[in-house]
Amino acid sequence: MKWIKKLYNTSALNSELAQSCFATKHFEQRSTWTLPSSRNHHILFLLQGRAEVVCSDLSVKKQIKMDEMLFLHKNNTIIITALADTMFVLHSFQEVLPLSIDFFAEAMPATCQTINRKFYPLPTDALLQHFLKGILLYTSHQKIEFVADKKHQELFFLLEHQYTTQEKATFFAPLVGKQMDFKSLVRKQSAHSDSVQDLARRCNMTYATFLRRFKQNFSDSPKKWIDKQKVMRVCYLLEQTTTSFSFIMNELAFSSESRFTEFCKKHFRQTPTEIRNRAFARKP
């Protein structure tokens, strides 16, 4: 049981795989192999046979068969057991390139409700199977280390254009689930926060950890994002409800009526009373 070809020149395949690496492996029936926890994500492509995969974070066993692929989240110990003589390509990488799953926004609420961090195999379509044949061809040659990053980009291009949003969200479920957990927590706590530091505290994180995770999950800075949420919330409460001004000020952490009025003038060029009166005058 050994790595027979590899597309990245590294001796670290038995500990931590290279930052971007494709490698092929033959696996005899009933053989078991453990991939130690690392900073890398992995995609397992089964070219023949069947295998059972266990991911430590999920404590879930999944079977994968020929012409299927499986996403394996970083920082997990992966145990692969061959249920038949098996051959696969393992892609190891650190950067998940942008996909229209909306990792970074709040699309697909129905889809996200069904994710629950579980991981699911996805069939490799015809173009992806041709891609994998190319990987096998590349790995039969030497001194082509620099191809790996380009093939990583090509792979994510195929994933983006050959699979539906639902399929991609399901395939990357362990990653999407973790991000949605964080984003849901931030949205829930942001309504009562008046600063980035306060929001980090309410999320039970150090300021540095919160900033790092926020950057991974949102496109705006925390301060800019909080301001946008506050503007949208004030607009909704003034235009769509009859909620009292005192409740709005308390709910959105305005320290005084003058601060609330200044906020509305800055963002809407009207006082709270003018915003509400104008909104309700338009209603039938």
CYANA upper distance limits for C-alpha pairs under 8 A (distance plus 0.5 A):
  1 MET  CA     25 LYS  CA      8.28
  1 MET  CA     26 HIS  CA      7.07
  1 MET  CA     27 PHE  CA      6.43
  1 MET  CA     28 GLU  CA      7.63
  1 MET  CA     31 SER  CA      8.48
  2 LYS  CA     25 LYS  CA      6.95
  2 LYS  CA     26 HIS  CA      7.49
  3 TRP  CA     23 ALA  CA      7.43
  3 TRP  CA     24 THR  CA      6.70
  3 TRP  CA     25 LYS  CA      5.40
  3 TRP  CA     26 HIS  CA      7.77
  4 ILE  CA     23 ALA  CA      8.35
  4 ILE  CA     24 THR  CA      6.74
  4 ILE  CA     25 LYS  CA      6.32
  4 ILE  CA     26 HIS  CA      7.84
  5 LYS  CA     23 ALA  CA      6.32
  5 LYS  CA     24 THR  CA      5.99
  5 LYS  CA     25 LYS  CA      7.81
  5 LYS  CA    139 THR  CA      5.94
  5 LYS  CA    140 SER  CA      7.14
  6 LYS  CA     21 CYS  CA      7.98
  6 LYS  CA     22 PHE  CA      6.49
  6 LYS  CA     23 ALA  CA      4.70
  6 LYS  CA     24 THR  CA      6.87
  6 LYS  CA    139 THR  CA      5.96
  7 LEU  CA     21 CYS  CA      6.61
  7 LEU  CA     22 PHE  CA      5.74
  7 LEU  CA     23 ALA  CA      6.53
  7 LEU  CA    135 ILE  CA      8.41
  7 LEU  CA    138 TYR  CA      7.42
  7 LEU  CA    139 THR  CA      5.62
  7 LEU  CA    144 ILE  CA      7.33
  7 LEU  CA    145 GLU  CA      6.52
  7 LEU  CA    147 VAL  CA      8.18
  7 LEU  CA    148 ALA  CA      6.87
  8 TYR  CA     18 ALA  CA      7.75
  8 TYR  CA     20 SER  CA      7.96
  8 TYR  CA     21 CYS  CA      5.77
  8 TYR  CA     22 PHE  CA      7.25
  8 TYR  CA     23 ALA  CA      8.32
  8 TYR  CA    144 ILE  CA      7.95
  8 TYR  CA    145 GLU  CA      5.28
  8 TYR  CA    146 PHE  CA      8.26
  8 TYR  CA    148 ALA  CA      7.07
  9 ASN  CA    143 LYS  CA      8.31
  9 ASN  CA    145 GLU  CA      6.54
 10 THR  CA     17 LEU  CA      8.26
 10 THR  CA     18 ALA  CA      7.02
 12 ALA  CA     16 GLU  CA      6.01
 12 ALA  CA     17 LEU  CA      6.06
 12 ALA  CA     18 ALA  CA      7.38
 13 LEU  CA     17 LEU  CA      5.41
 13 LEU  CA     18 ALA  CA      7.91
 14 ASN  CA     35 LEU  CA      7.99
 15 SER  CA     35 LEU  CA      8.13
 15 SER  CA     36 PRO  CA      6.87
 16 GLU  CA     36 PRO  CA      7.80
 16 GLU  CA     37 SER  CA      8.33
 16 GLU  CA     38 SER  CA      6.30
 16 GLU  CA     39 ARG  CA      8.36
 16 GLU  CA     40 ASN  CA      8.38
 17 LEU  CA     21 CYS  CA      7.61
 17 LEU  CA     38 SER  CA      8.35
 17 LEU  CA     40 ASN  CA      7.77
 17 LEU  CA     92 SER  CA      6.91
 18 ALA  CA     92 SER  CA      7.43
 18 ALA  CA     93 PHE  CA      7.85
 19 GLN  CA     40 ASN  CA      7.49
 19 GLN  CA     92 SER  CA      7.24
 19 GLN  CA     93 PHE  CA      5.60
 19 GLN  CA     94 GLN  CA      6.37
 20 SER  CA     91 HIS  CA      7.90
 20 SER  CA     92 SER  CA      6.08
 20 SER  CA     93 PHE  CA      4.96
 20 SER  CA     94 GLN  CA      7.56
 20 SER  CA    148 ALA  CA      6.66
 20 SER  CA    149 ASP  CA      6.64
 20 SER  CA    152 HIS  CA      7.75
 21 CYS  CA     90 LEU  CA      8.47
 21 CYS  CA     91 HIS  CA      6.12
 21 CYS  CA     92 SER  CA      5.63
 21 CYS  CA     93 PHE  CA      7.07
 21 CYS  CA    148 ALA  CA      6.50
 21 CYS  CA    149 ASP  CA      8.50
 22 PHE  CA     89 VAL  CA      7.19
 22 PHE  CA     90 LEU  CA      6.21
 22 PHE  CA     91 HIS  CA      4.99
 22 PHE  CA     92 SER  CA      6.99
 22 PHE  CA    135 ILE  CA      8.04
 22 PHE  CA    148 ALA  CA      7.45
 23 ALA  CA     89 VAL  CA      6.05
 23 ALA  CA     90 LEU  CA      5.88
 23 ALA  CA     91 HIS  CA      7.10
 23 ALA  CA    139 THR  CA      8.05
 24 THR  CA     87 MET  CA      7.75
 24 THR  CA     88 PHE  CA      6.18
 24 THR  CA     89 VAL  CA      4.86
 24 THR  CA     90 LEU  CA      6.83
 24 THR  CA    136 LEU  CA      7.96
 24 THR  CA    139 THR  CA      8.49
 25 LYS  CA     87 MET  CA      6.13
 25 LYS  CA     88 PHE  CA      6.03
 25 LYS  CA     89 VAL  CA      6.94
 25 LYS  CA     90 LEU  CA      8.40
 26 HIS  CA     85 ASP  CA      8.18
 26 HIS  CA     86 THR  CA      6.37
 26 HIS  CA     87 MET  CA      5.00
 26 HIS  CA     88 PHE  CA      7.29
 27 PHE  CA     31 SER  CA      7.03
 27 PHE  CA     82 ALA  CA      6.85
 27 PHE  CA     85 ASP  CA      6.36
 27 PHE  CA     86 THR  CA      5.35
 27 PHE  CA     87 MET  CA      6.42
 28 GLU  CA     82 ALA  CA      6.98
 28 GLU  CA     84 ALA  CA      7.28
 28 GLU  CA     85 ASP  CA      5.10
 28 GLU  CA     86 THR  CA      6.72
 29 GLN  CA     82 ALA  CA      5.52
 29 GLN  CA     83 LEU  CA      5.95
 29 GLN  CA     84 ALA  CA      4.77
 29 GLN  CA     85 ASP  CA      5.05
 29 GLN  CA     86 THR  CA      7.54
 30 ARG  CA     81 THR  CA      6.80
 30 ARG  CA     82 ALA  CA      5.65
 30 ARG  CA     83 LEU  CA      6.23
 30 ARG  CA     84 ALA  CA      7.44
 31 SER  CA     81 THR  CA      6.24
 31 SER  CA     82 ALA  CA      5.99
 32 THR  CA     79 ILE  CA      7.50
 32 THR  CA     80 ILE  CA      6.13
 32 THR  CA     81 THR  CA      4.80
 32 THR  CA     82 ALA  CA      6.98
 33 TRP  CA     79 ILE  CA      6.31
 33 TRP  CA     80 ILE  CA      5.75
 33 TRP  CA     81 THR  CA      6.94
 34 THR  CA     77 THR  CA      7.59
 34 THR  CA     78 ILE  CA      6.18
 34 THR  CA     79 ILE  CA      4.93
 34 THR  CA     80 ILE  CA      6.78
 35 LEU  CA     77 THR  CA      6.38
 35 LEU  CA     78 ILE  CA      5.42
 35 LEU  CA     79 ILE  CA      6.72
 35 LEU  CA     80 ILE  CA      8.41
 36 PRO  CA     76 ASN  CA      7.68
 36 PRO  CA     77 THR  CA      5.33
 36 PRO  CA     78 ILE  CA      6.99
 37 SER  CA     74 LYS  CA      7.51
 37 SER  CA     75 ASN  CA      5.33
 37 SER  CA     76 ASN  CA      5.06
 37 SER  CA     77 THR  CA      4.95
 37 SER  CA     78 ILE  CA      7.78
 38 SER  CA     74 LYS  CA      6.60
 38 SER  CA     75 ASN  CA      5.56
 38 SER  CA     76 ASN  CA      7.42
 38 SER  CA     77 THR  CA      8.46
 39 ARG  CA     74 LYS  CA      5.91
 39 ARG  CA     75 ASN  CA      6.20
 39 ARG  CA     94 GLN  CA      7.23
 40 ASN  CA     73 HIS  CA      8.14
 40 ASN  CA     74 LYS  CA      5.43
 40 ASN  CA     75 ASN  CA      7.74
 40 ASN  CA     92 SER  CA      6.50
 40 ASN  CA     93 PHE  CA      5.72
 40 ASN  CA     94 GLN  CA      5.25
 41 HIS  CA     71 PHE  CA      8.12
 41 HIS  CA     72 LEU  CA      6.39
 41 HIS  CA     73 HIS  CA      5.47
 41 HIS  CA     74 LYS  CA      4.90
 41 HIS  CA     92 SER  CA      6.28
 41 HIS  CA     93 PHE  CA      5.89
 41 HIS  CA     94 GLN  CA      6.29
 41 HIS  CA     95 GLU  CA      8.43
 42 HIS  CA     71 PHE  CA      6.50
 42 HIS  CA     72 LEU  CA      5.53
 42 HIS  CA     73 HIS  CA      7.14
 42 HIS  CA     74 LYS  CA      7.80
 42 HIS  CA     90 LEU  CA      7.18
 42 HIS  CA     91 HIS  CA      5.90
 42 HIS  CA     92 SER  CA      5.00
 42 HIS  CA     93 PHE  CA      6.84
 43 ILE  CA     69 MET  CA      7.16
 43 ILE  CA     70 LEU  CA      6.05
 43 ILE  CA     71 PHE  CA      5.04
 43 ILE  CA     72 LEU  CA      6.51
 43 ILE  CA     90 LEU  CA      6.38
 43 ILE  CA     91 HIS  CA      5.66
 43 ILE  CA     92 SER  CA      7.25
 44 LEU  CA     69 MET  CA      5.83
 44 LEU  CA     70 LEU  CA      5.65
 44 LEU  CA     71 PHE  CA      7.02
 44 LEU  CA     72 LEU  CA      8.12
 44 LEU  CA     88 PHE  CA      7.39
 44 LEU  CA     89 VAL  CA      6.59
 44 LEU  CA     90 LEU  CA      5.24
 44 LEU  CA     91 HIS  CA      7.01
 45 PHE  CA     67 ASP  CA      7.59
 45 PHE  CA     68 GLU  CA      6.55
 45 PHE  CA     69 MET  CA      4.87
 45 PHE  CA     70 LEU  CA      7.24
 45 PHE  CA     88 PHE  CA      5.92
 45 PHE  CA     89 VAL  CA      5.59
 45 PHE  CA     90 LEU  CA      6.75
 46 LEU  CA     50 ARG  CA      8.02
 46 LEU  CA     64 ILE  CA      7.72
 46 LEU  CA     65 LYS  CA      6.83
 46 LEU  CA     66 MET  CA      5.59
 46 LEU  CA     67 ASP  CA      6.17
 46 LEU  CA     68 GLU  CA      6.21
 46 LEU  CA     69 MET  CA      6.71
 46 LEU  CA     86 THR  CA      8.04
 46 LEU  CA     87 MET  CA      6.75
 46 LEU  CA     88 PHE  CA      4.88
 46 LEU  CA     89 VAL  CA      7.08
 47 LEU  CA     66 MET  CA      5.74
 47 LEU  CA     67 ASP  CA      6.13
 47 LEU  CA     68 GLU  CA      8.29
 47 LEU  CA     86 THR  CA      8.02
 47 LEU  CA     87 MET  CA      5.99
 47 LEU  CA     88 PHE  CA      5.64
 47 LEU  CA     89 VAL  CA      7.80
 48 GLN  CA     65 LYS  CA      7.75
 48 GLN  CA     66 MET  CA      5.13
 48 GLN  CA     67 ASP  CA      7.71
 48 GLN  CA     85 ASP  CA      8.16
 48 GLN  CA     86 THR  CA      5.82
 48 GLN  CA     87 MET  CA      5.78
 48 GLN  CA     88 PHE  CA      7.50
 49 GLY  CA     65 LYS  CA      6.64
 49 GLY  CA     66 MET  CA      6.06
 49 GLY  CA     82 ALA  CA      8.32
 49 GLY  CA     83 LEU  CA      7.86
 49 GLY  CA     84 ALA  CA      5.81
 49 GLY  CA     85 ASP  CA      6.05
 49 GLY  CA     86 THR  CA      4.86
 49 GLY  CA     87 MET  CA      7.26
 50 ARG  CA     63 GLN  CA      7.66
 50 ARG  CA     64 ILE  CA      6.32
 50 ARG  CA     65 LYS  CA      4.87
 50 ARG  CA     66 MET  CA      6.78
 50 ARG  CA     82 ALA  CA      6.72
 50 ARG  CA     83 LEU  CA      5.78
 50 ARG  CA     84 ALA  CA      6.05
 50 ARG  CA     85 ASP  CA      8.00
 50 ARG  CA     86 THR  CA      6.74
 51 ALA  CA     63 GLN  CA      6.20
 51 ALA  CA     64 ILE  CA      5.94
 51 ALA  CA     65 LYS  CA      6.98
 51 ALA  CA     80 ILE  CA      7.13
 51 ALA  CA     81 THR  CA      5.99
 51 ALA  CA     82 ALA  CA      4.89
 51 ALA  CA     83 LEU  CA      5.55
 51 ALA  CA     84 ALA  CA      7.60
 51 ALA  CA     86 THR  CA      7.79
 52 GLU  CA     61 LYS  CA      7.15
 52 GLU  CA     62 LYS  CA      6.11
 52 GLU  CA     63 GLN  CA      4.87
 52 GLU  CA     64 ILE  CA      6.79
 52 GLU  CA     80 ILE  CA      6.24
 52 GLU  CA     81 THR  CA      5.61
 52 GLU  CA     82 ALA  CA      6.95
 52 GLU  CA     83 LEU  CA      7.35
 53 VAL  CA     61 LYS  CA      6.17
 53 VAL  CA     62 LYS  CA      5.70
 53 VAL  CA     63 GLN  CA      6.69
 53 VAL  CA     64 ILE  CA      8.02
 53 VAL  CA     78 ILE  CA      7.46
 53 VAL  CA     79 ILE  CA      6.22
 53 VAL  CA     80 ILE  CA      5.16
 53 VAL  CA     81 THR  CA      7.01
 54 VAL  CA     59 SER  CA      7.16
 54 VAL  CA     60 VAL  CA      6.39
 54 VAL  CA     61 LYS  CA      5.20
 54 VAL  CA     62 LYS  CA      7.01
 54 VAL  CA     78 ILE  CA      6.26
 54 VAL  CA     79 ILE  CA      5.64
 54 VAL  CA     80 ILE  CA      7.11
 55 CYS  CA     59 SER  CA      6.37
 55 CYS  CA     60 VAL  CA      6.90
 55 CYS  CA     61 LYS  CA      7.75
 55 CYS  CA     72 LEU  CA      7.91
 55 CYS  CA     76 ASN  CA      6.81
 55 CYS  CA     77 THR  CA      6.58
 55 CYS  CA     78 ILE  CA      5.41
 55 CYS  CA     79 ILE  CA      7.24
 56 SER  CA     60 VAL  CA      8.31
 56 SER  CA     76 ASN  CA      6.07
 56 SER  CA     77 THR  CA      5.87
 56 SER  CA     78 ILE  CA      7.05
 57 ASP  CA     76 ASN  CA      6.42
 57 ASP  CA     77 THR  CA      8.32
 58 LEU  CA    117 ARG  CA      8.06
 58 LEU  CA    118 LYS  CA      7.39
 60 VAL  CA    118 LYS  CA      8.25
 62 LYS  CA    119 PHE  CA      8.39
 62 LYS  CA    120 TYR  CA      8.02
 64 ILE  CA     68 GLU  CA      6.78
 64 ILE  CA     69 MET  CA      7.75
 64 ILE  CA     70 LEU  CA      7.99
 64 ILE  CA    121 PRO  CA      6.88
 67 ASP  CA    123 PRO  CA      6.40
 67 ASP  CA    124 THR  CA      5.91
 67 ASP  CA    129 GLN  CA      8.12
 68 GLU  CA    121 PRO  CA      6.55
 68 GLU  CA    122 LEU  CA      5.96
 68 GLU  CA    123 PRO  CA      4.77
 68 GLU  CA    124 THR  CA      5.83
 69 MET  CA    121 PRO  CA      5.86
 69 MET  CA    122 LEU  CA      5.85
 69 MET  CA    123 PRO  CA      6.74
 69 MET  CA    124 THR  CA      6.96
 70 LEU  CA    119 PHE  CA      7.97
 70 LEU  CA    120 TYR  CA      6.98
 70 LEU  CA    121 PRO  CA      5.16
 70 LEU  CA    122 LEU  CA      7.00
 70 LEU  CA    171 PHE  CA      7.58
 71 PHE  CA    119 PHE  CA      7.60
 71 PHE  CA    120 TYR  CA      8.24
 71 PHE  CA    121 PRO  CA      8.04
 71 PHE  CA    171 PHE  CA      6.87
 71 PHE  CA    172 PHE  CA      6.71
 72 LEU  CA     76 ASN  CA      8.47
 72 LEU  CA     78 ILE  CA      8.36
 72 LEU  CA    119 PHE  CA      8.27
 72 LEU  CA    174 PRO  CA      8.21
 73 HIS  CA    174 PRO  CA      6.76
 73 HIS  CA    175 LEU  CA      7.04
 82 ALA  CA     86 THR  CA      6.77
 89 VAL  CA    132 LEU  CA      8.33
 97 LEU  CA    153 GLN  CA      8.08
 97 LEU  CA    156 PHE  CA      7.04
 99 LEU  CA    103 PHE  CA      8.29
 99 LEU  CA    156 PHE  CA      8.24
 99 LEU  CA    160 GLU  CA      6.24
100 SER  CA    160 GLU  CA      7.41
100 SER  CA    165 THR  CA      6.98
101 ILE  CA    107 ALA  CA      8.39
101 ILE  CA    165 THR  CA      5.89
101 ILE  CA    166 GLN  CA      8.10
101 ILE  CA    168 LYS  CA      6.84
101 ILE  CA    169 ALA  CA      6.15
102 ASP  CA    106 GLU  CA      7.19
102 ASP  CA    107 ALA  CA      6.52
103 PHE  CA    176 VAL  CA      6.61
103 PHE  CA    179 GLN  CA      7.55
103 PHE  CA    180 MET  CA      8.29
103 PHE  CA    217 ASN  CA      7.58
104 PHE  CA    217 ASN  CA      5.76
104 PHE  CA    218 PHE  CA      5.86
104 PHE  CA    219 SER  CA      7.41
105 ALA  CA    218 PHE  CA      7.70
108 MET  CA    112 CYS  CA      6.70
109 PRO  CA    113 GLN  CA      6.76
110 ALA  CA    114 THR  CA      7.45
111 THR  CA    115 ILE  CA      7.16
111 THR  CA    166 GLN  CA      7.34
111 THR  CA    169 ALA  CA      8.05
112 CYS  CA    116 ASN  CA      8.09
112 CYS  CA    169 ALA  CA      8.35
112 CYS  CA    176 VAL  CA      8.45
112 CYS  CA    177 GLY  CA      7.91
112 CYS  CA    180 MET  CA      8.23
115 ILE  CA    169 ALA  CA      8.26
115 ILE  CA    170 THR  CA      6.92
115 ILE  CA    173 ALA  CA      6.17
115 ILE  CA    176 VAL  CA      8.33
115 ILE  CA    177 GLY  CA      6.82
116 ASN  CA    173 ALA  CA      7.80
116 ASN  CA    174 PRO  CA      8.31
116 ASN  CA    177 GLY  CA      6.41
117 ARG  CA    173 ALA  CA      5.56
117 ARG  CA    174 PRO  CA      4.70
117 ARG  CA    175 LEU  CA      7.73
117 ARG  CA    176 VAL  CA      7.72
117 ARG  CA    177 GLY  CA      5.17
117 ARG  CA    178 LYS  CA      7.44
118 LYS  CA    173 ALA  CA      6.45
118 LYS  CA    174 PRO  CA      6.44
119 PHE  CA    170 THR  CA      7.73
119 PHE  CA    171 PHE  CA      7.00
119 PHE  CA    172 PHE  CA      7.70
119 PHE  CA    173 ALA  CA      6.18
119 PHE  CA    174 PRO  CA      6.58
120 TYR  CA    170 THR  CA      7.06
120 TYR  CA    171 PHE  CA      6.14
120 TYR  CA    173 ALA  CA      8.15
121 PRO  CA    171 PHE  CA      7.12
122 LEU  CA    167 GLU  CA      8.08
122 LEU  CA    171 PHE  CA      6.90
124 THR  CA    128 LEU  CA      6.15
124 THR  CA    129 GLN  CA      6.65
125 ASP  CA    129 GLN  CA      6.69
125 ASP  CA    162 GLN  CA      8.20
126 ALA  CA    130 HIS  CA      6.89
127 LEU  CA    131 PHE  CA      6.74
127 LEU  CA    158 LEU  CA      8.13
128 LEU  CA    132 LEU  CA      6.75
128 LEU  CA    155 LEU  CA      8.28
128 LEU  CA    158 LEU  CA      7.41
129 GLN  CA    133 LYS  CA      6.84
130 HIS  CA    134 GLY  CA      6.86
131 PHE  CA    135 ILE  CA      6.93
131 PHE  CA    155 LEU  CA      8.23
132 LEU  CA    136 LEU  CA      6.83
133 LYS  CA    137 LEU  CA      6.79
134 GLY  CA    138 TYR  CA      6.62
135 ILE  CA    139 THR  CA      6.59
136 LEU  CA    140 SER  CA      6.98
137 LEU  CA    141 HIS  CA      7.82
138 TYR  CA    144 ILE  CA      8.14
144 ILE  CA    148 ALA  CA      8.39
146 PHE  CA    150 LYS  CA      8.13
147 VAL  CA    151 LYS  CA      6.73
148 ALA  CA    152 HIS  CA      6.64
149 ASP  CA    153 GLN  CA      6.88
150 LYS  CA    154 GLU  CA      6.74
151 LYS  CA    155 LEU  CA      6.51
152 HIS  CA    156 PHE  CA      7.01
153 GLN  CA    157 PHE  CA      6.71
154 GLU  CA    158 LEU  CA      6.82
155 LEU  CA    159 LEU  CA      6.78
156 PHE  CA    160 GLU  CA      6.49
157 PHE  CA    161 HIS  CA      6.79
158 LEU  CA    162 GLN  CA      6.03
158 LEU  CA    163 TYR  CA      8.41
159 LEU  CA    163 TYR  CA      6.31
159 LEU  CA    168 LYS  CA      7.98
160 GLU  CA    164 THR  CA      8.42
160 GLU  CA    168 LYS  CA      8.40
163 TYR  CA    167 GLU  CA      6.54
163 TYR  CA    168 LYS  CA      6.92
164 THR  CA    168 LYS  CA      6.74
165 THR  CA    169 ALA  CA      6.57
166 GLN  CA    170 THR  CA      6.62
167 GLU  CA    171 PHE  CA      6.51
168 LYS  CA    172 PHE  CA      6.57
169 ALA  CA    173 ALA  CA      6.27
169 ALA  CA    176 VAL  CA      7.37
172 PHE  CA    176 VAL  CA      6.58
173 ALA  CA    177 GLY  CA      6.13
174 PRO  CA    178 LYS  CA      6.89
175 LEU  CA    179 GLN  CA      6.83
176 VAL  CA    180 MET  CA      6.46
177 GLY  CA    181 ASP  CA      6.67
178 LYS  CA    182 PHE  CA      7.05
179 GLN  CA    183 LYS  CA      6.64
179 GLN  CA    217 ASN  CA      6.97
180 MET  CA    184 SER  CA      6.36
181 ASP  CA    185 LEU  CA      6.80
182 PHE  CA    186 VAL  CA      6.76
183 LYS  CA    187 ARG  CA      6.68
183 LYS  CA    217 ASN  CA      7.64
184 SER  CA    188 LYS  CA      6.61
185 LEU  CA    189 GLN  CA      6.71
185 LEU  CA    203 CYS  CA      7.28
186 VAL  CA    190 SER  CA      6.30
186 VAL  CA    199 LEU  CA      7.97
186 VAL  CA    203 CYS  CA      7.34
187 ARG  CA    191 ALA  CA      7.58
189 GLN  CA    193 SER  CA      7.10
189 GLN  CA    199 LEU  CA      7.03
189 GLN  CA    202 ARG  CA      6.84
189 GLN  CA    203 CYS  CA      7.43
190 SER  CA    194 ASP  CA      8.47
190 SER  CA    199 LEU  CA      6.63
190 SER  CA    226 ILE  CA      7.34
190 SER  CA    229 GLN  CA      8.44
191 ALA  CA    229 GLN  CA      8.45
191 ALA  CA    230 LYS  CA      7.98
191 ALA  CA    251 GLU  CA      7.67
191 ALA  CA    252 LEU  CA      6.56
192 HIS  CA    251 GLU  CA      6.80
192 HIS  CA    252 LEU  CA      6.24
192 HIS  CA    253 ALA  CA      6.82
193 SER  CA    198 ASP  CA      6.22
193 SER  CA    199 LEU  CA      5.83
193 SER  CA    202 ARG  CA      8.36
193 SER  CA    252 LEU  CA      7.87
193 SER  CA    253 ALA  CA      7.32
194 ASP  CA    198 ASP  CA      7.02
194 ASP  CA    199 LEU  CA      7.99
194 ASP  CA    252 LEU  CA      8.02
194 ASP  CA    253 ALA  CA      6.38
194 ASP  CA    254 PHE  CA      8.46
195 SER  CA    199 LEU  CA      6.73
195 SER  CA    223 LYS  CA      7.78
195 SER  CA    226 ILE  CA      8.30
196 VAL  CA    200 ALA  CA      6.68
196 VAL  CA    222 PRO  CA      6.75
196 VAL  CA    223 LYS  CA      6.61
196 VAL  CA    226 ILE  CA      8.19
197 GLN  CA    201 ARG  CA      6.77
197 GLN  CA    207 TYR  CA      6.76
198 ASP  CA    202 ARG  CA      6.67
199 LEU  CA    203 CYS  CA      6.69
200 ALA  CA    204 ASN  CA      6.85
200 ALA  CA    205 MET  CA      5.94
200 ALA  CA    206 THR  CA      6.94
200 ALA  CA    207 TYR  CA      6.19
200 ALA  CA    210 PHE  CA      6.16
201 ARG  CA    205 MET  CA      6.32
201 ARG  CA    206 THR  CA      7.43
201 ARG  CA    207 TYR  CA      8.03
205 MET  CA    209 THR  CA      6.67
205 MET  CA    210 PHE  CA      6.31
206 THR  CA    210 PHE  CA      6.60
207 TYR  CA    211 LEU  CA      6.70
208 ALA  CA    212 ARG  CA      6.76
209 THR  CA    213 ARG  CA      6.69
210 PHE  CA    214 PHE  CA      6.38
211 LEU  CA    215 LYS  CA      6.62
211 LEU  CA    222 PRO  CA      7.93
212 ARG  CA    216 GLN  CA      7.03
213 ARG  CA    217 ASN  CA      6.88
214 PHE  CA    218 PHE  CA      6.27
214 PHE  CA    221 SER  CA      8.34
214 PHE  CA    222 PRO  CA      7.42
215 LYS  CA    219 SER  CA      7.37
215 LYS  CA    220 ASP  CA      8.23
215 LYS  CA    221 SER  CA      7.63
220 ASP  CA    224 LYS  CA      6.60
220 ASP  CA    225 TRP  CA      6.14
221 SER  CA    225 TRP  CA      6.51
222 PRO  CA    226 ILE  CA      6.53
223 LYS  CA    227 ASP  CA      6.72
224 LYS  CA    228 LYS  CA      6.74
225 TRP  CA    229 GLN  CA      6.74
226 ILE  CA    230 LYS  CA      6.66
227 ASP  CA    231 VAL  CA      6.70
228 LYS  CA    232 MET  CA      6.74
229 GLN  CA    233 ARG  CA      6.55
230 LYS  CA    234 VAL  CA      6.55
230 LYS  CA    252 LEU  CA      7.72
231 VAL  CA    235 CYS  CA      6.61
231 VAL  CA    267 HIS  CA      7.77
232 MET  CA    236 TYR  CA      6.65
233 ARG  CA    237 LEU  CA      6.66
234 VAL  CA    238 LEU  CA      6.54
234 VAL  CA    248 ILE  CA      7.98
235 CYS  CA    239 GLU  CA      6.41
235 CYS  CA    240 GLN  CA      8.47
236 TYR  CA    240 GLN  CA      5.87
236 TYR  CA    241 THR  CA      7.74
237 LEU  CA    241 THR  CA      5.71
237 LEU  CA    242 THR  CA      7.89
237 LEU  CA    243 THR  CA      7.05
237 LEU  CA    248 ILE  CA      7.87
238 LEU  CA    242 THR  CA      7.57
238 LEU  CA    243 THR  CA      7.85
238 LEU  CA    272 PRO  CA      7.57
238 LEU  CA    275 ILE  CA      7.18
238 LEU  CA    276 ARG  CA      5.77
239 GLU  CA    275 ILE  CA      7.37
239 GLU  CA    276 ARG  CA      5.91
239 GLU  CA    279 ALA  CA      5.77
239 GLU  CA    280 PHE  CA      7.58
240 GLN  CA    279 ALA  CA      8.35
243 THR  CA    247 PHE  CA      7.22
243 THR  CA    248 ILE  CA      7.48
244 SER  CA    248 ILE  CA      6.95
245 PHE  CA    249 MET  CA      6.60
245 PHE  CA    272 PRO  CA      8.40
246 SER  CA    250 ASN  CA      6.68
247 PHE  CA    251 GLU  CA      6.37
248 ILE  CA    252 LEU  CA      6.47
249 MET  CA    253 ALA  CA      6.35
249 MET  CA    254 PHE  CA      5.32
249 MET  CA    255 SER  CA      7.88
249 MET  CA    256 SER  CA      7.92
249 MET  CA    257 GLU  CA      7.81
249 MET  CA    260 PHE  CA      7.17
250 ASN  CA    254 PHE  CA      6.76
250 ASN  CA    255 SER  CA      8.40
254 PHE  CA    259 ARG  CA      6.83
254 PHE  CA    260 PHE  CA      6.40
255 SER  CA    259 ARG  CA      7.08
255 SER  CA    260 PHE  CA      8.35
256 SER  CA    260 PHE  CA      6.95
257 GLU  CA    261 THR  CA      6.70
258 SER  CA    262 GLU  CA      6.57
259 ARG  CA    263 PHE  CA      6.59
260 PHE  CA    264 CYS  CA      6.90
260 PHE  CA    272 PRO  CA      8.37
261 THR  CA    265 LYS  CA      6.70
261 THR  CA    271 THR  CA      6.07
261 THR  CA    272 PRO  CA      6.76
262 GLU  CA    266 LYS  CA      6.57
262 GLU  CA    271 THR  CA      8.30
263 PHE  CA    267 HIS  CA      6.78
264 CYS  CA    268 PHE  CA      5.87
264 CYS  CA    269 ARG  CA      7.00
264 CYS  CA    270 GLN  CA      6.51
264 CYS  CA    271 THR  CA      6.17
264 CYS  CA    272 PRO  CA      6.69
265 LYS  CA    269 ARG  CA      4.56
265 LYS  CA    270 GLN  CA      5.23
265 LYS  CA    271 THR  CA      6.15
268 PHE  CA    275 ILE  CA      8.39
270 GLN  CA    274 GLU  CA      6.28
270 GLN  CA    275 ILE  CA      6.55
271 THR  CA    275 ILE  CA      6.74
272 PRO  CA    276 ARG  CA      6.80
273 THR  CA    277 ASN  CA      6.54
274 GLU  CA    278 ARG  CA      6.45
275 ILE  CA    279 ALA  CA      6.64
276 ARG  CA    280 PHE  CA      6.63
277 ASN  CA    281 ALA  CA      6.47
278 ARG  CA    282 ARG  CA      7.04
279 ALA  CA    283 LYS  CA      7.45
